[in-house]
Amino acid sequence: MMQKSSTFDVLGQLAALRRYARALTRDEADAEDLVQDALLRAYEKRSGFDPERGVRGWLFSILHNVFVDRRRARRAEVERENHLAGIEPMAGEPAQEHHVRLAQIRDAFMVLPEEQRSALHLVAIEGLGYAEAAAALGIPQGTLMSRLSRARAALRAVEDGTAAGGRPHLKVVGGPDESSR
């Protein structure tokens, strides 16, 4: 009767493991990776090896479980990618120019005379009607409309770039204003 030298003969099972891995993956490189991962897991779980069961069945079971785990992980990754592809991008156009423009408008709003600023705030920001805003300020509706007109014209001048004496507020380097100087 021939006696086995070791019941934990992993190296003797490599050829069978590779064949089974190729059958599962249908790709030589993936099969090699699968065998490597299965051997690593077998080494990590060697304390759970039952000599009664035999090393061959134990290794095939580990190889199969690693294959199933990888397939599930790939499927989950594809689902995540598909989900992410369906989400609208959170990033849009860069907001720097928008922030600069808003800061310019805010600054222009803050330097308006108080009566123009309060009239514009009540109508444009708070949404009051002309009659309500005029009553809140204690002025005639015509005066309110005149103040609104002057405030809006001052803000339009900032928007058009003609604030501060008819010259552009921002200088565009290399732009059309460069040659006019």
DRENBA-827717 format. One record per residue (C-alpha): residue number from 1; residue in one letter; y, z, x. Coordinates in nm, 2 decimals, decimal comma, always signed. Each point is the difference from the previous one (the first is absolute). Example, Ala and Ser with C-alpha at 12.3 -4.5 7.8 and 13.67 -1.06 7.14 Angstrom:
// DRENBA-827717
{num = 1&residuo = A&north = -0,45&up = +0,78&east = +1,23} $
{num = 2&residuo = S&north = +0,34&up = -0,07&east = +0,14} $
***
This chain:
// DRENBA-827717
{num = 1&residuo = M&north = +0,00&up = +0,00&east = +0,00} $
{num = 2&residuo = M&north = +0,34&up = -0,10&east = +0,14} $
{num = 3&residuo = Q&north = +0,27&up = +0,26&east = -0,01} $
{num = 4&residuo = K&north = +0,37&up = -0,09&east = -0,04} $
{num = 5&residuo = S&north = +0,21&up = +0,10&east = +0,29} $
{num = 6&residuo = S&north = +0,29&up = +0,08&east = -0,23} $
{num = 7&residuo = T&north = +0,05&up = +0,01&east = -0,37} $
{num = 8&residuo = F&north = +0,37&up = -0,09&east = +0,04} $
{num = 9&residuo = D&north = -0,04&up = -0,34&east = +0,16} $
{num = 10&residuo = V&north = +0,32&up = -0,17&east = -0,10} $
{num = 11&residuo = L&north = +0,00&up = -0,26&east = +0,27} $
{num = 12&residuo = G&north = -0,34&up = -0,12&east = -0,12} $
{num = 13&residuo = Q&north = +0,15&up = -0,08&east = -0,34} $
{num = 14&residuo = L&north = +0,30&up = -0,21&east = +0,12} $
{num = 15&residuo = A&north = -0,16&up = -0,34&east = -0,06} $
{num = 16&residuo = A&north = -0,10&up = +0,09&east = -0,35} $
{num = 17&residuo = L&north = +0,35&up = +0,15&east = -0,07} $
{num = 18&residuo = R&north = +0,17&up = -0,32&east = +0,13} $
{num = 19&residuo = R&north = -0,23&up = -0,22&east = -0,22} $
{num = 20&residuo = Y&north = +0,08&up = +0,21&east = -0,31} $
{num = 21&residuo = A&north = +0,37&up = +0,01&east = +0,08} $
{num = 22&residuo = R&north = +0,01&up = -0,38&east = +0,04} $
{num = 23&residuo = A&north = -0,18&up = -0,03&east = -0,34} $
{num = 24&residuo = L&north = +0,26&up = +0,22&east = -0,16} $
{num = 25&residuo = T&north = +0,32&up = -0,14&east = +0,16} $
{num = 26&residuo = R&north = -0,11&up = -0,37&east = +0,06} $
{num = 27&residuo = D&north = +0,22&up = +0,01&east = +0,32} $
{num = 28&residuo = E&north = -0,11&up = +0,08&east = +0,35} $
{num = 29&residuo = A&north = +0,32&up = +0,18&east = +0,11} $
{num = 30&residuo = D&north = +0,02&up = +0,21&east = -0,33} $
{num = 31&residuo = A&north = -0,37&up = +0,08&east = +0,04} $
{num = 32&residuo = E&north = +0,06&up = +0,13&east = +0,36} $
{num = 33&residuo = D&north = +0,29&up = +0,21&east = -0,13} $
{num = 34&residuo = L&north = -0,21&up = +0,13&east = -0,28} $
{num = 35&residuo = V&north = -0,28&up = +0,11&east = +0,23} $
{num = 36&residuo = Q&north = +0,25&up = +0,17&east = +0,24} $
{num = 37&residuo = D&north = +0,15&up = +0,19&east = -0,29} $
{num = 38&residuo = A&north = -0,34&up = +0,10&east = -0,14} $
{num = 39&residuo = L&north = -0,11&up = +0,12&east = +0,34} $
{num = 40&residuo = L&north = +0,31&up = +0,20&east = +0,04} $
{num = 41&residuo = R&north = -0,05&up = +0,16&east = -0,34} $
{num = 42&residuo = A&north = -0,37&up = +0,07&east = +0,08} $
{num = 43&residuo = Y&north = +0,11&up = +0,17&east = +0,32} $
{num = 44&residuo = E&north = +0,25&up = +0,21&east = -0,19} $
{num = 45&residuo = K&north = -0,25&up = +0,09&east = -0,27} $
{num = 46&residuo = R&north = -0,30&up = +0,05&east = +0,23} $
{num = 47&residuo = S&north = -0,03&up = +0,36&east = -0,10} $
{num = 48&residuo = G&north = -0,09&up = -0,12&east = -0,35} $
{num = 49&residuo = F&north = -0,29&up = -0,21&east = +0,13} $
{num = 50&residuo = D&north = -0,33&up = +0,08&east = -0,16} $
{num = 51&residuo = P&north = -0,29&up = -0,09&east = +0,23} $
{num = 52&residuo = E&north = -0,23&up = -0,01&east = -0,31} $
{num = 53&residuo = R&north = +0,19&up = -0,29&east = -0,14} $
{num = 54&residuo = G&north = +0,00&up = -0,20&east = +0,32} $
{num = 55&residuo = V&north = +0,28&up = -0,14&east = +0,21} $
{num = 56&residuo = R&north = -0,03&up = -0,36&east = -0,12} $
{num = 57&residuo = G&north = +0,06&up = +0,07&east = -0,37} $
{num = 58&residuo = W&north = +0,27&up = +0,25&east = +0,09} $
{num = 59&residuo = L&north = +0,19&up = -0,26&east = +0,21} $
{num = 60&residuo = F&north = -0,05&up = -0,27&east = -0,26} $
{num = 61&residuo = S&north = +0,15&up = +0,23&east = -0,26} $
{num = 62&residuo = I&north = +0,30&up = +0,08&east = +0,22} $
{num = 63&residuo = L&north = +0,05&up = -0,37&east = +0,07} $
{num = 64&residuo = H&north = -0,01&up = -0,08&east = -0,37} $
{num = 65&residuo = N&north = +0,24&up = +0,28&east = -0,09} $
{num = 66&residuo = V&north = +0,25&up = -0,11&east = +0,27} $
{num = 67&residuo = F&north = -0,02&up = -0,35&east = -0,13} $
{num = 68&residuo = V&north = +0,07&up = +0,12&east = -0,36} $
{num = 69&residuo = D&north = +0,28&up = +0,22&east = +0,12} $
{num = 70&residuo = R&north = +0,16&up = -0,29&east = +0,19} $
{num = 71&residuo = R&north = -0,03&up = -0,23&east = -0,30} $
{num = 72&residuo = R&north = +0,16&up = +0,26&east = -0,23} $
{num = 73&residuo = A&north = +0,28&up = +0,05&east = +0,25} $
{num = 74&residuo = R&north = +0,07&up = -0,37&east = +0,02} $
{num = 75&residuo = R&north = +0,00&up = -0,03&east = -0,38} $
{num = 76&residuo = A&north = +0,24&up = +0,29&east = -0,03} $
{num = 77&residuo = E&north = +0,22&up = -0,15&east = +0,27} $
{num = 78&residuo = V&north = +0,01&up = -0,34&east = -0,19} $
{num = 79&residuo = E&north = +0,09&up = +0,18&east = -0,32} $
{num = 80&residuo = R&north = +0,28&up = +0,19&east = +0,17} $
{num = 81&residuo = E&north = +0,13&up = -0,32&east = +0,16} $
{num = 82&residuo = N&north = -0,01&up = -0,18&east = -0,34} $
{num = 83&residuo = H&north = +0,17&up = +0,30&east = -0,16} $
{num = 84&residuo = L&north = +0,27&up = +0,00&east = +0,27} $
{num = 85&residuo = A&north = +0,04&up = -0,38&east = -0,03} $
{num = 86&residuo = G&north = +0,08&up = +0,05&east = -0,37} $
{num = 87&residuo = I&north = +0,27&up = +0,26&east = +0,06} $
{num = 88&residuo = E&north = +0,36&up = -0,13&east = +0,03} $
{num = 89&residuo = P&north = +0,13&up = +0,05&east = +0,35} $
{num = 90&residuo = M&north = +0,21&up = +0,31&east = +0,03} $
{num = 91&residuo = A&north = +0,23&up = -0,16&east = +0,25} $
{num = 92&residuo = G&north = +0,25&up = -0,25&east = -0,11} $
{num = 93&residuo = E&north = +0,29&up = -0,16&east = +0,17} $
{num = 94&residuo = P&north = +0,16&up = +0,21&east = +0,27} $
{num = 95&residuo = A&north = +0,26&up = +0,22&east = -0,17} $
{num = 96&residuo = Q&north = +0,24&up = +0,04&east = +0,30} $
{num = 97&residuo = E&north = +0,25&up = -0,26&east = -0,13} $
{num = 98&residuo = H&north = -0,02&up = +0,15&east = -0,35} $
{num = 99&residuo = H&north = +0,06&up = +0,35&east = +0,13} $
{num = 100&residuo = V&north = +0,30&up = -0,12&east = +0,21} $
{num = 101&residuo = R&north = +0,14&up = -0,18&east = -0,30} $
{num = 102&residuo = L&north = -0,05&up = +0,30&east = -0,23} $
{num = 103&residuo = A&north = +0,16&up = +0,23&east = +0,26} $
{num = 104&residuo = Q&north = +0,30&up = -0,24&east = +0,02} $
{num = 105&residuo = I&north = +0,04&up = +0,00&east = -0,38} $
{num = 106&residuo = R&north = -0,04&up = +0,38&east = -0,01} $
{num = 107&residuo = D&north = +0,27&up = +0,04&east = +0,27} $
{num = 108&residuo = A&north = +0,23&up = -0,24&east = -0,18} $
{num = 109&residuo = F&north = -0,06&up = +0,19&east = -0,33} $
{num = 110&residuo = M&north = +0,08&up = +0,33&east = +0,17} $
{num = 111&residuo = V&north = +0,33&up = -0,13&east = +0,14} $
{num = 112&residuo = L&north = +0,12&up = -0,13&east = -0,34} $
{num = 113&residuo = P&north = +0,28&up = +0,20&east = -0,15} $
{num = 114&residuo = E&north = -0,13&up = +0,29&east = -0,20} $
{num = 115&residuo = E&north = +0,11&up = -0,14&east = -0,34} $
{num = 116&residuo = Q&north = -0,18&up = -0,33&east = +0,07} $
{num = 117&residuo = R&north = -0,31&up = +0,17&east = +0,14} $
{num = 118&residuo = S&north = -0,03&up = +0,24&east = -0,31} $
{num = 119&residuo = A&north = +0,05&up = -0,29&east = -0,24} $
{num = 120&residuo = L&north = -0,26&up = -0,22&east = +0,17} $
{num = 121&residuo = H&north = -0,24&up = +0,29&east = +0,03} $
{num = 122&residuo = L&north = +0,02&up = +0,08&east = -0,37} $
{num = 123&residuo = V&north = -0,05&up = -0,36&east = -0,11} $
{num = 124&residuo = A&north = -0,23&up = -0,15&east = +0,26} $
{num = 125&residuo = I&north = -0,21&up = +0,30&east = +0,10} $
{num = 126&residuo = E&north = +0,00&up = +0,23&east = -0,30} $
{num = 127&residuo = G&north = +0,00&up = -0,28&east = -0,25} $
{num = 128&residuo = L&north = +0,28&up = +0,11&east = -0,22} $
{num = 129&residuo = G&north = +0,18&up = -0,25&east = -0,22} $
{num = 130&residuo = Y&north = +0,37&up = -0,08&east = +0,07} $
{num = 131&residuo = A&north = +0,11&up = +0,22&east = -0,29} $
{num = 132&residuo = E&north = -0,21&up = +0,29&east = +0,11} $
{num = 133&residuo = A&north = +0,10&up = -0,02&east = +0,36} $
{num = 134&residuo = A&north = +0,37&up = -0,03&east = -0,09} $
{num = 135&residuo = A&north = -0,04&up = +0,31&east = -0,23} $
{num = 136&residuo = A&north = -0,18&up = +0,19&east = +0,28} $
{num = 137&residuo = L&north = +0,28&up = -0,08&east = +0,24} $
{num = 138&residuo = G&north = +0,28&up = +0,06&east = -0,25} $
{num = 139&residuo = I&north = +0,15&up = -0,35&east = +0,05} $
{num = 140&residuo = P&north = +0,06&up = -0,30&east = -0,22} $
{num = 141&residuo = Q&north = -0,29&up = -0,25&east = -0,01} $
{num = 142&residuo = G&north = +0,23&up = -0,28&east = +0,15} $
{num = 143&residuo = T&north = +0,07&up = +0,22&east = +0,30} $
{num = 144&residuo = L&north = -0,37&up = +0,07&east = +0,05} $
{num = 145&residuo = M&north = -0,07&up = -0,38&east = -0,01} $
{num = 146&residuo = S&north = +0,28&up = -0,06&east = +0,25} $
{num = 147&residuo = R&north = -0,14&up = +0,26&east = +0,24} $
{num = 148&residuo = L&north = -0,35&up = -0,14&east = -0,04} $
{num = 149&residuo = S&north = +0,13&up = -0,35&east = +0,08} $
{num = 150&residuo = R&north = +0,17&up = +0,12&east = +0,32} $
{num = 151&residuo = A&north = -0,30&up = +0,20&east = +0,10} $
{num = 152&residuo = R&north = -0,24&up = -0,29&east = -0,06} $
{num = 153&residuo = A&north = +0,23&up = -0,24&east = +0,19} $
{num = 154&residuo = A&north = +0,00&up = +0,24&east = +0,30} $
{num = 155&residuo = L&north = -0,38&up = +0,02&east = +0,00} $
{num = 156&residuo = R&north = -0,03&up = -0,38&east = -0,04} $
{num = 157&residuo = A&north = +0,22&up = -0,04&east = +0,31} $
{num = 158&residuo = V&north = -0,24&up = +0,21&east = +0,19} $
{num = 159&residuo = E&north = -0,29&up = -0,20&east = -0,14} $
{num = 160&residuo = D&north = +0,17&up = -0,33&east = +0,09} $
{num = 161&residuo = G&north = +0,08&up = +0,13&east = +0,34} $
{num = 162&residuo = T&north = +0,38&up = -0,03&east = -0,05} $
{num = 163&residuo = A&north = +0,09&up = +0,37&east = -0,01} $
{num = 164&residuo = A&north = +0,27&up = +0,13&east = +0,24} $
{num = 165&residuo = G&north = +0,26&up = -0,28&east = +0,01} $
{num = 166&residuo = G&north = -0,20&up = -0,30&east = -0,09} $
{num = 167&residuo = R&north = -0,22&up = +0,01&east = +0,31} $
{num = 168&residuo = P&north = -0,38&up = +0,02&east = -0,03} $
{num = 169&residuo = H&north = -0,12&up = +0,36&east = +0,00} $
{num = 170&residuo = L&north = -0,31&up = -0,08&east = +0,21} $
{num = 171&residuo = K&north = +0,02&up = -0,24&east = +0,29} $
{num = 172&residuo = V&north = -0,30&up = -0,23&east = +0,02} $
{num = 173&residuo = V&north = -0,06&up = -0,08&east = +0,36} $
{num = 174&residuo = G&north = -0,05&up = -0,37&east = +0,05} $
{num = 175&residuo = G&north = +0,08&up = -0,06&east = -0,36} $
{num = 176&residuo = P&north = +0,28&up = -0,21&east = -0,15} $
{num = 177&residuo = D&north = +0,27&up = +0,26&east = +0,07} $
{num = 178&residuo = E&north = -0,07&up = -0,02&east = +0,37} $
{num = 179&residuo = S&north = +0,14&up = -0,35&east = +0,03} $
{num = 180&residuo = S&north = +0,31&up = +0,07&east = -0,21} $
{num = 181&residuo = R&north = +0,14&up = +0,25&east = +0,25} $
***
